[in-house]
């Protein structure tokens, strides 16, 4: 997965697949034009990589020229094709092969056909590396193409998103998978916060920590903060519906997120059921729950070391640490049964270098 500007893209075509497709197109064109010297006309900007590699595979004499057209802004076509660089004038009576990076609706192709229809060429044919047959209007014949692809926005190998991505060796497809919602478990010191920071950047997820939500609402004296504080001041537990409302507000504030990481909630089966109902009301669901696992002795040493830096009293006393582990085992661990019944529970080894643990978590997420 890569990120360009505000969008995420997933791997679609490898270097080897692209090279094979380019070679295949070059061989087919060569078979038709081996007895003459054709002019290959590349369409800028997207086709520059295709033209370069095509020529490496073309075994006979040829000439090369370029035109430049534009119809795209961001992810969509404007429907208006502009000619920014016209074809050279010395093509009369010559055979011309247009080299396009991609053919989709055919708007750009229509403009190209008009250009060469008025140029008195001997003949012209159209070759495209990528071809979206599902959306092409079929007005003109496509003589050669490398790979037929679905109607998905792609970048790489000359193709861009707002001018980024052209230099990528592979081709990536806009990631339009369903929203990914995760519940992250782990005993104190297991690294939930650290891993959540990496995952939210990699997958465009929003990290929602209930601890952060409570601190924000109480610090800013919101209605929910006042309500939560009224229970806390009386020594009572804050009702689940208050926490759920905080979660709901946080979700509503992030409509562009590709999903959410819920950290610190749920802690009980009742809370898990409440979270399921809340998400279902928004046509969402928990896709996976991931527990970062580690032996108690390792986590204790990790927390004691952290306590030397953080100054937190509960990270400096081994008895307090073990009490927190007991509370986790008593209240949170039973959630494993709840989510295992739904086929959503995953256990990941939380010991190792940070990037190693991130890779393990990524393997679970990529399979969703």
Secondary structure by P-SEA (a helix, b strand, c coil): ccccccccccccccaaaaaaaaaaaaaaaaaacccbbbbbbbccccaaaaaaaaaaaccccccccbbbbbcccccccccccccccccccccccbbbbbbbcccccaaaaaaaaaaaaaccccbbbbbbcccccccccccccccccccccccccccccccccccccccccbbbccccccbbbbbbbbcccccaaaaaaaaaaacbbbbbbaaaaaaaaaaaccaaaaaaaaaaaacccccaaaaaaaaaaaaaacccccbbbbccccccaaaaaaaaaaaaaacccccbbbbbcccaaaaaaaaaaaaacccccccccaaaaaaaaaaaaaccccaaaaaaaaccbbbbbccccaaaaaaaaaaaaaac
